[in-house]
């Protein structure tokens, strides 16, 4: 592969108008910020962030449901990134319940095997993590184990973004991790340039070059710049397992309305493992009144530094919004790498 400087030079040579590309992956944003990749781009090329952080798009109602389960006496297990995400009144970290950080669903099951109390795994993530949870639910489990499914599917969110037209987007840098599992066949419905990209600086730049080339040629297709990990079909066994346990459902995303068929709920035969059904808890819509701009950042129409709270009232130690909490959150990433670029803003 060519060097980053060589790819960036070629990109500058072919760009003759303003271009805005969106990525939908927190790991992409972290790699872009860490490597200073935006400094290599032509002035007319802008990369904006989409809803690529699964923790960030978990709505307050789901956080409140997890807190309600903790208040009911359940042991709550989940990833560390979720602990400080604010609900409507408090967070899992501050709710006073028995909340434990685990590296994955397997560790949550181990806790349940050694506890008498009910153990709930708050299961967040895109298609990348859902198959692992499905595999566990297909195995023999302790009776006191259940999950709160907060999984999301990427293509429906892209469909919503394109339909709204809030951000003028010339193409998408597709999420490499998700496509490793799901492949990229289902993205072929979208009539815009799209490229699956890896996570090294050269791979991201190559993806941007391929997107810009499609725009220049006036074509729209899905291309794969990450063939060492991604195929068109993806991991068919993982997909089959995921849909054996889960089925799509309409769900709200933080910063978005309810997006049709964008979530995953347990199929009827697995409802005995559904924590909401087990404890009679429902997820409520919570209307936000915060001046935080996370909702706009997740839709690609604002940058973290546009928010007047960024780096002042809102920091990783005192997060106001979810994008400052997760390691995949744009605001936390920009704060970590001191990224401020007031000259490039989405239009």
N, C-alpha and C positions, 0 to 999 in steps of 0.2 A: 504494500500500500504506500502511496505517496505520503510525504510528510505533511503536517498540519499547515505549514507555511505554503507549501506547493498547492494544496487544495484551496486554501484561502485566496491565493493569487488567482487561480482559475475562476473562483467564484466572483471575484471582483471584475474579472474580464467579461463575464457574461451578463452581469446584472445591469440593466439599463432603466429600471424604474423601481419605485418603492415596493418592497415585498415584506409581508408579515407572515411568519410561519408559527404555528402553535405546536408545542410538545404536550403530551399528556402523560408525564412520568416525572415523579419527584426526583428519581435518580438521575434523569437527564439534566434537570435544573441544577442539582448538586455538582454534577460533572462540569457543566457549563460555567458555573460560578467559580468552582475550585481551580479550573485551568485558565480562567480569564479569557475564555473563548470569544466572548462578545467583542473583545478588543481587536480580534483578527477579522471581524466581519466588515464588509462594505458598509458605509454609512447608510445605505438605502435598504439594508436587510435588518429586520427586527425579529427577535424570537420572543414570543409571549408564552406565558404559562397557562395551562388549562387545569382541569380538575384531576390532576395526576397523583394526588396524595390521598390515599384511602382514609387516613385518619382525619384529614382536613375536611373532607366532604361528609363525614358522619354528622348528621344533624343533632341539634340539641335534644330533640325528643328521644333519640336512641341513647344518648348519654344519661338522660333523666331516667329512662327505663332501667339501665344498668344500675344506677344509684338506688332505684326503688327495690331492685333485687337484693342489693347489699343491705338495705334497711330492713328487708324481710328476713335477714339472717343468713343469706347465702354467702358462700365464699366466692368472690368474684376473681376470676383469673383472666388476664389479657396481656397484650404487649405494653411495654413501658411507655411508648409514645402516646397511648390513649389516656394515661392517668390524669394529665393536667389539662386535657381539653375541656373547656367550660361547658357545663350544661346550663339550664335556665337559672339555677340558683347557686350551684357549687360544682365541684369536679369529683371524679372518683378518688383522687388523691386526698381530698379534704372532706369527704362525706362521713368519715368516722367508721366505715364498715371494714370488714376483713377483705382487703383488696390485695391481690398478689400478682407480681409481674412474672410472666412465664415466657420462654422463648418460642413456644408453639403449643398447639393443641395437645400433643402427646404429653407434655409436662402437666397440663391441666388434668388430664386423665389420671396421671400418676398421683396427683394430689387427692383426687376423688377416691382413689383406691385405698387411701390411708386415712380418710376422714369419714365421720358419721353424718356430718352436715351436707346439705346440698352444695354442689360445686357447679358454677356456671362459667363457661368460657365465652367472653365477648369476642365474637369472631368477625373481625374486620378484614378488608382486603378486596382486591379485584380478583380476576380470574386466576391470578398467580397462586393465591393461597387457598382458594375454595376447594380444589381437588384434594389437598392434604386433609382438610377437615372432613370431606366426604369419605375418604379412605378410613379415617378413624371411626366415623359413624357407622360404617359397614362392618366393623369388627365387634368383638365382645367387649361391652363396656360396663362399668359399675352403674348400679341403678340410680345413684345419686348424682349422675352427671348429665348436664344439658348445655345447650348453647343459645346465645342470643345472636342470631344471624344478622350481621350488618354488611354483608357482601354487596358489591356493586359490579356492574358490567360496563365496559368502556364504550362499545359502539352506540348504545342508545344515547349516551351523553353527547357524543359527537353529532349524532343526528339532531339532537335538540339545539346544540350550538349553531349548526349550519342553518337550521330552520329559523332561528331568531335573528341571525345576521347582526348581532351586536358588535362583534369585532370583525373587521374586514380581513378575512383570512385567505391567503393564497395557497395554503397547503398545510398538511399535518406531518409532524415527525412522530411516527407511531411508537408505542411503548414496547421496547424490546423484550422485557420480562413477560408481559402479558402475551405477546405474540409467540414466545417460546412455547407456551402452553396451548394457546388457541389458534396459532397460525394467523394468516392474514386474509384468508378467503372472504370472511364476512365483512371486511372493510371495502371490498370491491364495489359495493353498492353506492359509495359516496363519489359524486362527480367532481372531485378535487384532487390535485396532486398529493400523493402520500408515499412516504418512505419509512420502512422499518429500519431503525438504527440501533447500533450497539452503544457502548458507554465510554469508550476511549475518545479523546478529543478528535483524533483523525476520523473515527467512525461517525461521530456527530457531524463534523464538517462535510464528510462525504455525503451523508444524508441530505444536508442543506444544499450541497452542490447538485445533487440529483433532483431535488425539488425545484431549484431555480432553473435547471435545464428543462424540466417538464413545462414550467411556466413559459419559458422562452419559445419552446416548440409548440405551445398551445394545446398540450395534451394533458389528460388526467388519468393516471393509473396508479396501481400500488406496486412499488418496487422494493426489493429486499437488499438492504446494505448490511445485513447481519446474518448471512447464510450459515455461518458456523454454529448458530444456535437456533435459527428459525427456519421453518419450512412453511409452505402455503397451507398445508393441512394441520400443522401443529402436532401436539401429542394426543393422538386419538384416544388412547387408553385413559389418559387423565380427563379428557373432556367427557368421555362416556361415564366415568365414575362420578364426575361432578353433577351431570344431569340425571344420574341414577338416584341421587340423594336430594338435589335441589331442583327447583323450577323457577323460571323468571316471574317477577311480580313488579307491580308499580310501587315505586318508593320515592320519597323526597331525598334530595341531596342538599347539604348545607350550601346556601348560596343559589340554589336552583329550586324550582317548584317540583312537584311530583313528576317524574319522568317515566313514561310507560315502559314496562318490561325491563327496567334497569337494575333491579335488585334480584337477590336469590333468597327464596324461602324454602323451608323444608317441605318435601312432599308429604302427603297425608300419612303414609306408612311410617314416617319418621317423626311424627308430631309429638310422640312421647319424649323426644329429646329437645323439644322446643321450650325454652325457659319461659317465654311469654305465655304460652298455652298452659304450661305446668303451674304457673303461679298467678294466672289471671291478670296479667299486666298488659296494658295497651300502650302503644307509642302515640304520643300526642304531638301535633304541630305546635311549635313555639315560634312566635313572631319576635324577631330580634329588633331591639331598639338601640343597639350599640353603634357608635360611629366607626367601628372597625370596618375596613374595606376588604376583608377576606373574601366576601361573596363576589366582589368585582375582580379581585385577583384570580380567583378560581375560574372566572369566565373569560379571562384574557383581555379585560377592558381597563385594567389598572395594574400598576406595578407596586410592589411593597412600599417603595419610597414615596409613592403618592399619598400614602396614609399619614395623617398628621400625628397618629399615635406611634408610628414606626420608630423604634429606637429610643423613645421617650417614655411614655406610659406603658408601651407594649414592648417587652424584651423577653428573651427566653426564660428569665427568672420570674417575670411578672407578665405572663401572656394574657392578652385581652381576647385574641382570636385564635382559632385552631392552627392557622398557618404559621404561627410563631412557636408552636409546641412541637410538632413532629419533625424528625430529622429529614423527612421528605417535604416539609412545608416550605413554601417559597420565602416567606418572611424570615423564618429561622435561618434558612440558607443564606439569604442576602445579609442578614445581620452577622452571621458567622464570618462571611468573606468580605464584609464591609462593602457590599455592592450598592452603589448609588449611581444611577444614570439618568439624571433629569432631562437630558437632551433627547432621549429615545423613549417615547411613550406611545402606547397603542392609539390608533385613530379609529 
